[in-house]
């Protein structure tokens, strides 16, 4: 995957499975389903009727190509979400996924002059697509779509930030993903996007030891794995499991743990880390966080704690292991949704944040202006008006509920006070892939979820009908239901209501403003250097983790540093440092404007 953070929302984890976390954890990404059945939500109407167009369902059937950097699936959208889109718009979504087909998919289709009808691409890719004539100017069209118009100021702000040579008039070519309606300095979730998360029952069994550093974490994981080497059905349990198919500019599973110690990789950079104070450190620094986390994984593997499948498995294999409680250390907040449920919480069974004393987590605020990707319409799109109707519905209350909550009457229902709560089936629909009633499209619930796998408007926007976030984990009904033995046990031990509360009490969390901008396209020279350097960094990172001993680990690191210099690493650091300076200035402005 190319983008991280909430960009990596796995929508399924938000729909049909309670994360113990309305109070303990929150949110993917992906970093990532839906609401209201086609017969529900009488307070909303379809995008086509709102815009005064001929109802889309009366049009002839249409299949559109959806080029989607966030998708983990390639092929036709089927199942219950496919039925919703078909019934409403007579549309079939054909997903084109670089994460499945490889990075060359973008280059090949861009060179051919047609990425797709609907595109979910990175900011820097949009900046390339505008002068190449691959995207449609939406400026004069958005006013015809009332739900999209609610966020027109967001769209205008983002598009006006482009290089004036690329977009001199600030025209709207892209609509940023995961936009919130809070503020860029707020953080609405109850757990950081990345933090140490472990099974509470197994951790308690080994004495719930205080962990002061990563070495202590490894010792605790070793005890947990020794006590639970296999699941009840005989499958191996591993402390840590890794996967390659999300690697972009760097090794994804390494760079996110850098956030635990106050450093992040800003969008559109690949050679440096940035902290809340504005300090920039190259990834190749011997004392930097990237090296520290590589060493953590290397030590874990030396102790027999790393899944031997790591180098060969993909994300889908990891997801199955999470569902089956075969992984002891999680580090994305949304991963809890693969296993946690209310019923398990009553038995103190579930994955929760567990502190390490030397943590100092860096967390970006709510993505008020988006988070690094955009929705765009291809310049050669088939029936762009129908695609716009679909997108207008996609951000409507009905569309948002489908993405965030599932199917009204199956996974959730209205309460007496007009709000929503999950049904009993809704609690396990995702984790158990429950069969969906034929009236809603049949098939397995998880199988039929939206393969788009990313929001246009964040689940941390308010549903106008309920005045609660679309994210079901933050419904009042979910928060109340999550007051389980597990929740109570955790809160009693740590004297906090949730992970963010604990971290703030102990001054272990830096929240920085969320900024969504572009830095101008890299020159062809820098592009070439970035491409070569990133492959070297990723490949060497994997080799280092599985090095046979400390000597080989050190040799690989040293050789990588030497080879990077030969590939133009210093030039890359200079360019990325300037990007970081721009970001730091924008964050300072956001803080000043919020006061």
TORBA-15243 format. One record per residue (C-alpha): residue in three letters; x negated, y, z. Coordinates in Angstrom, 3 decimals, decimal comma, m for minus. Layout:
BEGIN
{node ALA {X Y Z}}
...
This chain:
BEGIN
{node UNK {0,000 0,000 0,000}}
{node UNK {m1,196 3,446 m0,825}}
{node UNK {0,511 5,548 1,817}}
{node UNK {0,811 4,789 5,428}}
{node UNK {2,599 6,228 8,415}}
{node UNK {6,307 6,384 8,173}}
{node UNK {5,729 5,978 4,478}}
{node UNK {5,327 2,399 5,354}}
{node UNK {8,910 2,043 6,700}}
{node UNK {10,169 m1,484 6,462}}
{node UNK {13,826 m0,680 6,261}}
{node UNK {14,810 m4,153 7,341}}
{node UNK {13,386 m3,649 10,745}}
{node UNK {15,787 m0,824 11,329}}
{node UNK {18,827 m2,695 10,190}}
{node UNK {20,190 m5,759 11,806}}
{node UNK {17,570 m6,231 14,473}}
{node UNK {17,314 m4,292 17,680}}
{node UNK {13,851 m3,154 18,504}}
{node UNK {13,587 m3,169 22,228}}
{node UNK {12,630 0,223 21,559}}
{node UNK {15,291 2,697 21,514}}
{node UNK {13,759 3,184 24,876}}
{node UNK {10,473 1,362 24,509}}
{node UNK {9,600 1,541 20,843}}
{node UNK {10,851 3,220 17,768}}
{node UNK {11,136 3,603 14,024}}
{node UNK {7,984 1,828 9,311}}
{node UNK {7,569 2,519 7,300}}
{node UNK {6,315 2,074 5,618}}
{node UNK {5,028 1,871 5,767}}
{node UNK {11,040 0,029 6,210}}
{node UNK {18,673 m1,087 4,475}}
{node UNK {21,809 0,646 4,815}}
{node UNK {25,144 1,616 6,281}}
{node UNK {28,821 1,842 5,811}}
{node UNK {30,497 m0,715 3,638}}
{node UNK {32,052 0,264 0,348}}
{node UNK {35,414 0,380 2,081}}
{node UNK {34,197 2,433 5,004}}
{node UNK {33,239 6,011 5,749}}
{node UNK {36,374 7,759 4,637}}
{node UNK {34,779 11,039 5,630}}
{node UNK {32,333 10,779 2,742}}
{node UNK {32,800 10,455 m0,975}}
{node UNK {30,550 9,177 m3,696}}
{node UNK {28,029 11,457 m5,309}}
{node UNK {29,784 11,274 m8,629}}
{node UNK {33,100 12,535 m7,285}}
{node UNK {31,406 15,218 m5,219}}
{node UNK {29,616 16,608 m8,230}}
{node UNK {32,713 16,563 m10,397}}
{node UNK {31,236 14,075 m12,865}}
{node UNK {33,002 11,141 m14,412}}
{node UNK {32,861 8,290 m11,825}}
{node UNK {29,688 6,426 m12,565}}
{node UNK {31,350 3,024 m12,219}}
{node UNK {33,337 3,777 m15,389}}
{node UNK {30,162 4,069 m17,413}}
{node UNK {28,618 1,154 m19,242}}
{node UNK {26,253 m1,085 m17,243}}
{node UNK {22,751 0,321 m16,985}}
{node UNK {19,473 m1,141 m15,759}}
{node UNK {16,857 1,395 m14,713}}
{node UNK {13,173 0,818 m14,059}}
{node UNK {12,185 1,979 m10,576}}
{node UNK {8,429 2,504 m10,326}}
{node UNK {7,936 2,354 m6,574}}
{node UNK {4,669 2,603 m4,650}}
{node UNK {6,503 1,680 m1,437}}
{node UNK {8,101 m1,518 m2,713}}
{node UNK {6,897 m4,953 m1,622}}
{node UNK {9,053 m6,621 m4,274}}
{node UNK {9,101 m6,717 m8,055}}
{node UNK {12,142 m7,604 m10,109}}
{node UNK {15,869 m6,997 m9,994}}
{node UNK {17,534 m5,748 m6,817}}
{node UNK {20,078 m8,394 m5,905}}
{node UNK {22,128 m9,221 m2,823}}
{node UNK {24,401 m6,925 m0,864}}
{node UNK {22,543 m3,664 m1,589}}
{node UNK {22,433 m4,569 m5,268}}
{node UNK {26,212 m5,040 m5,149}}
{node UNK {26,735 m1,641 m3,517}}
{node UNK {24,718 0,123 m6,224}}
{node UNK {26,410 m1,885 m8,969}}
{node UNK {29,917 m1,210 m7,656}}
{node UNK {29,338 2,497 m7,163}}
{node UNK {27,223 3,389 m10,172}}
{node UNK {27,230 0,360 m12,459}}
{node UNK {23,471 0,431 m12,005}}
{node UNK {20,976 m2,393 m11,680}}
{node UNK {17,610 m1,497 m10,167}}
{node UNK {14,594 m3,197 m11,739}}
{node UNK {11,745 m2,720 m9,284}}
{node UNK {8,193 m2,158 m10,549}}
{node UNK {5,779 m2,489 m7,633}}
{node UNK {2,054 m1,656 m7,742}}
{node UNK {1,747 m3,484 m4,428}}
{node UNK {2,801 m6,647 m6,214}}
{node UNK {1,388 m6,048 m9,698}}
{node UNK {m1,752 m4,142 m8,669}}
{node UNK {m3,023 m0,561 m8,938}}
{node UNK {m3,511 m0,847 m12,701}}
{node UNK {0,282 m0,753 m13,156}}
{node UNK {0,270 3,018 m12,615}}
{node UNK {m2,598 3,640 m15,019}}
{node UNK {m1,145 1,377 m17,704}}
{node UNK {2,349 2,832 m17,631}}
{node UNK {1,132 6,427 m17,316}}
{node UNK {m1,124 5,934 m20,353}}
{node UNK {1,887 4,593 m22,254}}
{node UNK {3,815 7,772 m21,399}}
{node UNK {6,577 6,190 m19,319}}
{node UNK {6,167 5,290 m15,653}}
{node UNK {9,838 4,534 m15,153}}
{node UNK {13,336 5,987 m15,021}}
{node UNK {13,187 6,592 m11,262}}
{node UNK {9,771 6,988 m9,662}}
{node UNK {8,524 6,891 m6,075}}
{node UNK {4,920 8,013 m6,383}}
{node UNK {2,201 9,684 m4,317}}
{node UNK {1,841 13,463 m4,185}}
{node UNK {m1,419 13,436 m6,123}}
{node UNK {0,144 11,221 m8,789}}
{node UNK {2,984 13,699 m9,232}}
{node UNK {0,382 16,419 m9,664}}
{node UNK {m1,040 14,367 m12,534}}
{node UNK {2,356 13,559 m14,016}}
{node UNK {3,566 17,165 m14,308}}
{node UNK {1,029 18,376 m16,911}}
{node UNK {1,192 14,960 m18,608}}
{node UNK {4,906 15,475 m19,227}}
{node UNK {5,920 12,293 m17,387}}
{node UNK {8,471 13,829 m15,009}}
{node UNK {11,684 15,827 m15,359}}
{node UNK {12,208 19,378 m14,103}}
{node UNK {15,110 19,100 m11,613}}
{node UNK {15,279 22,771 m10,615}}
{node UNK {18,483 23,691 m12,414}}
{node UNK {20,190 20,362 m11,817}}
{node UNK {20,028 19,913 m8,055}}
{node UNK {22,769 22,492 m7,501}}
{node UNK {25,221 20,028 m9,062}}
{node UNK {24,630 17,534 m6,273}}
{node UNK {25,824 18,768 m2,866}}
{node UNK {24,007 16,262 m0,675}}
{node UNK {20,687 16,948 m2,346}}
{node UNK {21,386 20,685 m2,176}}
{node UNK {21,400 20,402 1,628}}
{node UNK {17,657 19,849 1,379}}
{node UNK {16,840 22,158 m1,526}}
{node UNK {14,730 24,445 0,696}}
{node UNK {12,566 21,453 1,600}}
{node UNK {12,133 20,596 m2,073}}
{node UNK {11,304 24,195 m3,007}}
{node UNK {8,737 24,537 m0,224}}
{node UNK {6,936 21,369 m1,232}}
{node UNK {6,861 21,997 m4,972}}
{node UNK {5,684 25,574 m4,490}}
{node UNK {2,593 24,231 m2,697}}
{node UNK {1,237 22,706 m5,896}}
{node UNK {m1,738 24,171 m7,689}}
{node UNK {m0,485 27,152 m9,694}}
{node UNK {m2,171 25,804 m12,803}}
{node UNK {m0,054 22,677 m12,480}}
{node UNK {3,258 24,236 m11,449}}
{node UNK {3,005 28,043 m11,836}}
{node UNK {6,729 28,669 m11,374}}
{node UNK {7,261 26,355 m8,406}}
{node UNK {9,737 24,194 m10,321}}
{node UNK {11,182 21,162 m8,557}}
{node UNK {9,691 18,022 m10,033}}
{node UNK {9,557 15,852 m6,918}}
{node UNK {11,687 15,358 m3,815}}
{node UNK {9,463 14,373 m0,850}}
{node UNK {10,129 11,124 0,986}}
{node UNK {11,115 10,708 4,643}}
{node UNK {12,022 14,346 5,274}}
{node UNK {13,384 15,018 8,766}}
{node UNK {15,697 17,823 9,868}}
{node UNK {13,989 18,518 13,205}}
{node UNK {10,736 20,482 12,832}}
{node UNK {7,122 19,779 11,772}}
{node UNK {5,959 20,151 15,389}}
{node UNK {8,539 17,794 16,949}}
{node UNK {8,069 14,067 17,493}}
{node UNK {11,407 12,313 17,920}}
{node UNK {10,337 8,713 18,408}}
{node UNK {9,708 6,904 21,659}}
{node UNK {6,490 5,179 20,569}}
{node UNK {3,560 6,316 18,423}}
{node UNK {3,484 4,975 14,911}}
{node UNK {0,364 2,987 15,807}}
{node UNK {m0,487 1,707 19,294}}
{node UNK {m1,265 m1,629 21,014}}
{node UNK {1,880 m3,780 21,204}}
{node UNK {2,035 m7,269 22,722}}
{node UNK {4,568 m9,894 23,903}}
{node UNK {5,592 m8,848 27,409}}
{node UNK {6,227 m12,371 28,675}}
{node UNK {2,822 m13,695 27,592}}
{node UNK {1,059 m10,586 28,909}}
{node UNK {2,845 m10,935 32,248}}
{node UNK {1,961 m14,622 32,472}}
{node UNK {m1,764 m13,810 32,453}}
{node UNK {m1,283 m11,263 35,227}}
{node UNK {m0,559 m8,135 33,165}}
{node UNK {m4,184 m7,040 33,671}}
{node UNK {m5,231 m3,428 33,428}}
{node UNK {m7,223 m2,920 30,234}}
{node UNK {m9,810 m0,164 30,207}}
{node UNK {m11,156 m0,599 26,669}}
{node UNK {m11,035 m2,782 23,565}}
{node UNK {m13,269 m5,430 25,155}}
{node UNK {m10,691 m5,826 27,915}}
{node UNK {m7,988 m6,088 25,258}}
{node UNK {m9,883 m8,953 23,625}}
{node UNK {m10,243 m10,711 26,966}}
{node UNK {m6,510 m10,432 27,579}}
{node UNK {m5,687 m11,674 24,099}}
{node UNK {m7,994 m14,658 24,624}}
{node UNK {m6,157 m15,628 27,801}}
{node UNK {m2,792 m15,269 26,053}}
{node UNK {m3,882 m17,358 23,078}}
{node UNK {m5,373 m20,062 25,298}}
{node UNK {m2,071 m20,253 27,172}}
{node UNK {m0,001 m20,265 23,964}}
{node UNK {m1,974 m21,830 21,090}}
{node UNK {1,159 m22,873 19,197}}
{node UNK {4,818 m21,981 18,859}}
{node UNK {7,585 m24,335 19,947}}
{node UNK {7,797 m25,589 16,359}}
{node UNK {4,075 m26,337 16,267}}
{node UNK {2,813 m23,395 14,222}}
{node UNK {m0,483 m21,736 15,217}}
{node UNK {m0,422 m18,525 17,221}}
{node UNK {m3,173 m16,011 16,520}}
{node UNK {m4,075 m12,935 18,510}}
{node UNK {m4,690 m10,849 15,389}}
{node UNK {m3,553 m11,314 11,815}}
{node UNK {m4,728 m9,155 8,904}}
{node UNK {m3,640 m8,744 5,293}}
{node UNK {m5,217 m7,201 2,190}}
{node UNK {m2,378 m6,116 m0,060}}
{node UNK {m1,829 m2,811 1,736}}
{node UNK {m5,437 m1,706 1,324}}
{node UNK {m5,693 1,544 m0,614}}
{node UNK {m8,687 3,825 m0,254}}
{node UNK {m9,807 1,937 2,860}}
{node UNK {m9,028 m1,216 4,782}}
{node UNK {m5,552 m0,430 6,063}}
{node UNK {m5,644 m2,530 9,217}}
{node UNK {m8,834 m0,780 10,298}}
{node UNK {m7,931 2,819 9,622}}
{node UNK {m4,704 2,760 11,630}}
{node UNK {m6,466 1,664 14,783}}
{node UNK {m8,720 4,715 14,403}}
{node UNK {m5,614 6,698 15,431}}
{node UNK {m5,753 4,974 18,821}}
{node UNK {m8,888 6,975 19,529}}
{node UNK {m7,832 10,308 18,109}}
{node UNK {m8,825 10,153 14,432}}
{node UNK {m6,754 9,864 11,275}}
{node UNK {m7,220 9,676 7,524}}
{node UNK {m5,406 12,662 5,983}}
{node UNK {m3,480 12,066 2,767}}
{node UNK {m5,525 12,231 m0,433}}
{node UNK {m8,831 11,650 1,379}}
{node UNK {m10,862 8,469 1,585}}
{node UNK {m14,261 9,320 3,021}}
{node UNK {m13,576 11,129 6,295}}
{node UNK {m11,653 11,013 9,558}}
{node UNK {m10,080 14,069 11,215}}
{node UNK {m9,137 14,651 14,858}}
{node UNK {m6,673 17,035 16,500}}
{node UNK {m9,390 19,604 17,184}}
{node UNK {m10,227 19,797 13,485}}
{node UNK {m13,488 17,854 13,647}}
{node UNK {m14,347 15,899 10,503}}
{node UNK {m16,396 12,682 10,690}}
{node UNK {m17,432 10,525 7,689}}
{node UNK {m16,253 6,914 7,770}}
{node UNK {m19,870 5,887 7,436}}
{node UNK {m20,883 7,471 10,751}}
{node UNK {m22,534 4,824 12,940}}
{node UNK {m20,754 6,195 16,015}}
{node UNK {m17,447 6,825 14,248}}
{node UNK {m14,100 5,178 14,795}}
{node UNK {m14,098 3,165 11,577}}
{node UNK {m17,245 1,344 12,660}}
{node UNK {m15,814 0,938 16,181}}
{node UNK {m12,670 m0,770 14,892}}
{node UNK {m14,607 m2,988 12,470}}
{node UNK {m16,698 m4,092 15,434}}
{node UNK {m13,518 m4,793 17,420}}
{node UNK {m12,216 m7,099 14,686}}
{node UNK {m15,633 m8,734 14,263}}
{node UNK {m15,815 m9,457 17,995}}
{node UNK {m12,272 m10,800 17,871}}
{node UNK {m13,189 m13,178 15,065}}
{node UNK {m16,292 m14,337 16,926}}
{node UNK {m13,959 m15,238 19,808}}
{node UNK {m11,651 m17,207 17,499}}
{node UNK {m8,852 m14,631 17,770}}
{node UNK {m8,424 m13,626 14,106}}
{node UNK {m6,004 m15,550 11,906}}
{node UNK {m8,092 m17,611 9,451}}
{node UNK {m5,450 m16,904 6,789}}
{node UNK {m6,149 m13,166 6,982}}
{node UNK {m8,342 m12,819 3,898}}
{node UNK {m5,955 m14,738 1,641}}
{node UNK {m2,431 m13,930 2,883}}
{node UNK {m0,159 m11,078 1,825}}
{node UNK {2,241 m8,953 3,839}}
{node UNK {5,190 m11,291 3,275}}
{node UNK {3,306 m14,140 4,951}}
{node UNK {2,525 m11,847 7,896}}
{node UNK {6,185 m10,843 8,194}}
{node UNK {7,171 m14,498 8,541}}
{node UNK {4,614 m14,940 11,326}}
{node UNK {5,901 m11,886 13,174}}
{node UNK {9,434 m13,253 12,980}}
{node UNK {8,205 m16,532 14,470}}
{node UNK {6,178 m14,904 17,299}}
{node UNK {2,879 m16,148 15,910}}
{node UNK {1,008 m12,848 16,415}}
{node UNK {m0,058 m11,478 19,809}}
{node UNK {m1,265 m7,983 18,851}}
{node UNK {0,890 m5,660 16,758}}
{node UNK {m0,066 m2,081 15,890}}
{node UNK {2,799 m0,579 13,873}}
{node UNK {5,854 0,503 15,873}}
{node UNK {8,341 m1,005 13,426}}
{node UNK {6,736 m4,462 13,616}}
{node UNK {8,662 m5,072 16,832}}
{node UNK {11,831 m5,311 14,740}}
{node UNK {10,807 m8,665 13,321}}
{node UNK {11,298 m10,358 16,673}}
{node UNK {12,845 m8,178 19,370}}
{node UNK {16,531 m8,465 20,162}}
{node UNK {18,870 m7,620 22,996}}
{node UNK {19,335 m11,257 23,962}}
{node UNK {15,601 m11,837 24,089}}
{node UNK {15,171 m8,651 26,069}}
{node UNK {17,477 m10,034 28,745}}
{node UNK {14,934 m12,844 29,160}}
{node UNK {11,976 m10,410 29,239}}
{node UNK {10,971 m11,702 25,821}}
{node UNK {9,855 m9,091 23,305}}
{node UNK {6,958 m7,032 21,976}}
{node UNK {6,222 m3,767 23,792}}
{node UNK {3,580 m1,067 24,024}}
{node UNK {0,854 m1,936 26,522}}
{node UNK {m1,616 0,807 27,507}}
{node UNK {m5,395 0,716 27,358}}
{node UNK {m7,003 3,280 29,656}}
{node UNK {m9,337 4,837 27,092}}
{node UNK {m6,654 5,432 24,436}}
{node UNK {m6,227 8,935 23,112}}
{node UNK {m3,713 8,527 20,302}}
{node UNK {m3,333 10,963 17,432}}
{node UNK {0,250 11,201 16,197}}
{node UNK {1,683 13,414 13,477}}
{node UNK {5,019 15,083 14,230}}
{node UNK {8,270 14,487 12,378}}
{node UNK {7,871 14,657 8,608}}
{node UNK {9,994 17,787 8,212}}
{node UNK {8,694 18,495 4,707}}
{node UNK {8,032 14,873 3,740}}
{node UNK {5,113 12,566 4,139}}
{node UNK {3,008 12,074 1,036}}
{node UNK {5,271 10,516 m1,575}}
{node UNK {8,062 11,836 m3,767}}
{node UNK {11,134 10,705 m5,643}}
{node UNK {11,009 11,894 m9,251}}
{node UNK {12,853 11,184 m12,479}}
{node UNK {10,893 10,135 m15,534}}
{node UNK {10,892 12,403 m18,558}}
{node UNK {12,135 9,489 m20,690}}
{node UNK {14,694 8,301 m18,119}}
{node UNK {17,824 6,563 m19,299}}
{node UNK {20,919 8,528 m18,131}}
{node UNK {19,201 10,910 m15,686}}
{node UNK {22,567 12,256 m14,535}}
{node UNK {23,584 8,857 m13,251}}
{node UNK {20,244 8,529 m11,469}}
{node UNK {20,856 11,924 m9,840}}
{node UNK {24,319 10,750 m8,780}}
{node UNK {22,689 7,735 m7,188}}
{node UNK {20,116 9,883 m5,365}}
{node UNK {22,810 12,273 m4,158}}
{node UNK {24,631 9,302 m2,653}}
{node UNK {21,323 7,938 m1,329}}
{node UNK {21,027 10,965 0,994}}
{node UNK {24,743 11,173 1,810}}
{node UNK {26,016 9,916 5,182}}
{node UNK {27,351 6,780 3,517}}
{node UNK {24,139 6,112 1,629}}
{node UNK {21,984 6,750 4,688}}
{node UNK {24,042 4,327 6,759}}
{node UNK {23,599 1,616 4,161}}
{node UNK {19,848 2,136 4,277}}
{node UNK {19,534 2,426 8,056}}
{node UNK {22,307 0,342 9,592}}
{node UNK {23,451 m2,234 7,095}}
{node UNK {27,047 m3,121 6,345}}
{node UNK {29,901 m1,660 8,369}}
{node UNK {32,105 m4,476 9,588}}
{node UNK {29,218 m6,939 9,472}}
{node UNK {26,098 m5,500 11,099}}
{node UNK {27,694 m2,518 12,848}}
{node UNK {31,064 m1,000 13,734}}
{node UNK {32,657 2,156 15,073}}
{node UNK {33,138 2,663 18,793}}
{node UNK {36,133 4,227 20,491}}
{node UNK {34,363 7,598 20,633}}
{node UNK {33,715 7,611 16,888}}
{node UNK {30,044 6,674 17,099}}
{node UNK {28,466 3,389 16,017}}
{node UNK {27,148 0,234 17,616}}
{node UNK {25,711 m3,001 16,328}}
{node UNK {27,841 m6,111 16,165}}
{node UNK {26,612 m9,371 17,634}}
{node UNK {25,626 m10,494 14,141}}
{node UNK {23,929 m7,180 13,539}}
{node UNK {21,484 m7,884 16,345}}
{node UNK {19,926 m10,806 14,478}}
{node UNK {21,003 m10,313 10,853}}
{node UNK {17,488 m9,345 9,790}}
{node UNK {15,396 m11,677 11,933}}
{node UNK {17,611 m14,691 11,154}}
{node UNK {18,405 m13,626 7,576}}
{node UNK {22,069 m14,317 8,310}}
{node UNK {24,367 m15,143 5,400}}
{node UNK {26,315 m12,125 4,189}}
{node UNK {30,077 m12,596 3,588}}
{node UNK {30,979 m12,939 m0,085}}
{node UNK {33,021 m9,728 0,004}}
{node UNK {29,793 m7,815 0,654}}
{node UNK {27,723 m9,657 m1,932}}
{node UNK {26,703 m12,930 m0,288}}
{node UNK {23,159 m14,217 0,066}}
{node UNK {20,841 m13,650 3,023}}
{node UNK {21,003 m10,306 4,786}}
{node UNK {17,239 m9,678 4,767}}
{node UNK {16,960 m10,888 1,173}}
{node UNK {19,605 m8,427 0,026}}
{node UNK {18,282 m5,278 1,657}}
{node UNK {17,193 m2,268 m0,366}}
{node UNK {13,967 m3,040 m2,175}}
{node UNK {13,287 0,678 m2,619}}
{node UNK {11,804 0,388 0,864}}
{node UNK {11,534 4,099 1,579}}
{node UNK {13,846 6,924 2,557}}
{node UNK {14,337 10,189 0,735}}
{node UNK {15,696 11,758 3,913}}
{node UNK {14,301 10,313 7,123}}
{node UNK {16,291 8,138 9,493}}
{node UNK {15,457 10,937 11,936}}
{node UNK {18,074 13,177 10,384}}
{node UNK {21,439 13,560 12,097}}
{node UNK {24,588 11,814 10,923}}
{node UNK {27,164 14,609 10,743}}
{node UNK {29,933 12,234 11,831}}
{node UNK {28,254 11,063 15,043}}
{node UNK {25,656 13,773 15,758}}
{node UNK {23,153 10,958 16,335}}
{node UNK {20,116 9,975 14,315}}
{node UNK {20,737 7,551 11,466}}
{node UNK {18,083 5,344 13,046}}
{node UNK {20,180 2,775 14,945}}
{node UNK {17,544 2,342 17,620}}
{node UNK {18,367 5,847 18,805}}
{node UNK {22,156 5,473 18,895}}
{node UNK {23,500 5,970 22,414}}
{node UNK {25,048 2,500 22,196}}
{node UNK {21,661 0,933 21,405}}
{node UNK {19,894 2,814 24,151}}
{node UNK {22,471 1,584 26,646}}
{node UNK {22,330 m1,982 25,323}}
{node UNK {18,552 m1,959 25,547}}
{node UNK {18,579 m1,496 29,298}}
{node UNK {17,565 m5,120 29,608}}
{node UNK {15,361 m6,951 32,089}}
{node UNK {12,432 m6,408 29,738}}
{node UNK {13,044 m2,685 29,504}}
{node UNK {13,528 m2,347 33,249}}
{node UNK {10,431 m4,427 33,995}}
{node UNK {8,284 m2,311 31,693}}
{node UNK {9,606 1,003 33,052}}
{node UNK {9,122 m0,098 36,656}}
{node UNK {5,507 m1,110 36,034}}
{node UNK {4,497 1,994 34,120}}
{node UNK {6,848 4,508 35,762}}
{node UNK {7,902 5,890 32,398}}
{node UNK {10,984 5,739 30,213}}
{node UNK {9,054 4,861 27,052}}
{node UNK {5,604 4,743 25,493}}
{node UNK {5,475 8,411 24,500}}
{node UNK {6,545 9,441 28,002}}
{node UNK {3,771 7,290 29,513}}
{node UNK {1,118 8,616 27,141}}
{node UNK {2,121 12,222 27,722}}
{node UNK {2,141 11,757 31,484}}
{node UNK {m1,446 10,505 31,281}}
{node UNK {m2,557 13,057 28,662}}
{node UNK {m3,361 10,277 26,190}}
{node UNK {m1,438 11,615 23,191}}
{node UNK {m2,199 14,413 20,712}}
{node UNK {0,803 15,360 18,566}}
{node UNK {m0,237 17,398 15,544}}
{node UNK {2,160 19,103 13,102}}
{node UNK {3,262 17,101 10,120}}
{node UNK {2,108 18,847 6,950}}
{node UNK {3,032 17,729 3,452}}
{node UNK {0,947 19,386 0,771}}
{node UNK {m1,307 18,691 m2,172}}
{node UNK {m4,904 19,709 m2,565}}
{node UNK {m5,230 19,813 m6,317}}
{node UNK {m6,138 16,872 m8,473}}
{node UNK {m9,644 15,476 m8,133}}
{node UNK {m12,000 16,113 m11,023}}
{node UNK {m12,690 13,118 m13,231}}
{node UNK {m16,142 12,866 m11,647}}
{node UNK {m14,734 12,739 m8,107}}
{node UNK {m12,027 10,310 m9,182}}
{node UNK {m14,641 7,951 m10,504}}
{node UNK {m16,763 8,251 m7,352}}
{node UNK {m13,719 7,769 m5,112}}
{node UNK {m12,678 4,670 m7,026}}
{node UNK {m16,100 3,049 m6,770}}
{node UNK {m16,645 4,016 m3,135}}
{node UNK {m13,277 2,789 m1,943}}
{node UNK {m13,812 m0,650 m3,453}}
{node UNK {m17,191 m0,904 m1,785}}
{node UNK {m15,807 0,190 1,602}}
{node UNK {m12,862 m2,217 1,457}}
{node UNK {m14,859 m5,214 0,298}}
{node UNK {m17,626 m4,623 2,815}}
{node UNK {m15,127 m4,096 5,639}}
{node UNK {m13,642 m7,539 5,098}}
{node UNK {m17,072 m9,137 4,895}}
{node UNK {m18,156 m7,460 8,130}}
{node UNK {m15,164 m8,730 10,084}}
{node UNK {m15,927 m12,292 9,019}}
{node UNK {m19,727 m11,978 9,254}}
{node UNK {m21,365 m15,032 10,789}}
{node UNK {m23,228 m13,033 13,444}}
{node UNK {m24,113 m9,534 14,675}}
{node UNK {m27,200 m9,384 12,472}}
{node UNK {m25,192 m9,989 9,307}}
{node UNK {m22,565 m7,478 10,495}}
{node UNK {m25,242 m4,795 10,899}}
{node UNK {m26,926 m5,623 7,591}}
{node UNK {m23,644 m5,320 5,690}}
{node UNK {m22,955 m1,946 7,275}}
{node UNK {m26,425 m0,648 6,491}}
{node UNK {m26,335 m1,812 2,882}}
{node UNK {m22,885 m0,293 2,401}}
{node UNK {m24,131 3,093 3,626}}
{node UNK {m27,087 2,975 1,238}}
{node UNK {m24,938 1,913 m1,710}}
{node UNK {m22,332 4,599 m0,954}}
{node UNK {m24,958 7,320 m1,231}}
{node UNK {m25,888 5,980 m4,646}}
{node UNK {m22,256 6,156 m5,724}}
{node UNK {m21,861 9,823 m4,805}}
{node UNK {m20,581 9,464 m1,236}}
{node UNK {m21,955 12,844 m0,164}}
{node UNK {m20,022 14,611 m2,931}}
{node UNK {m16,863 12,810 m1,857}}
{node UNK {m17,362 13,837 1,765}}
{node UNK {m17,763 17,465 0,699}}
{node UNK {m14,496 17,440 m1,271}}
{node UNK {m12,565 15,659 1,472}}
{node UNK {m13,937 17,954 4,169}}
{node UNK {m12,501 20,941 2,283}}
{node UNK {m9,134 19,186 2,108}}
{node UNK {m9,264 18,667 5,858}}
{node UNK {m10,007 22,353 6,412}}
{node UNK {m6,905 23,241 4,426}}
{node UNK {m4,854 20,823 6,500}}
{node UNK {m6,201 22,218 9,773}}
{node UNK {m5,266 25,763 8,690}}
{node UNK {m1,742 24,676 7,730}}
{node UNK {m1,299 22,934 11,064}}
{node UNK {m2,328 26,089 12,881}}
{node UNK {0,236 28,057 10,870}}
{node UNK {2,948 25,520 11,698}}
{node UNK {2,198 25,814 15,420}}
{node UNK {2,244 29,616 15,221}}
{node UNK {5,560 29,607 13,344}}
{node UNK {7,118 27,268 15,890}}
{node UNK {6,399 29,633 18,808}}
